[in-house]
Amino acid sequence: MLILRYPSSCALARYLDFDYAIDLYARQSMMGYAFIIDNYLVSWKATLQPIVTFSTIEAKDMALVEAAKEAIWLKPLISNNQFT
């Protein structure tokens, strides 16, 4: 059994970026996010979005949803102060 314990004052930093229609042929947008806990990178992703979007707002919303899903998955890591 593996238990990781964190101090009660963990600081979570979130970074998100996207680039609308960076792939000129497929018209796909690039998105990326990173989550940092106390200066340690714990999760990151950089990829082309699987769906072609028709506006920068739509591309940004898709990137936000992906980052929010990851944040929801990481929430117990911080709030419970342990991860089993």
Secondary structure, DSSP 8 states (H G I E B T S, - for coil): ---EE--TT--EEEEEEEETT-STTT---EEEEEEEETTEEEEEEEEE-SS--SSHHHHHHHHHHHHHHHHHHHHHHHHSSEE-
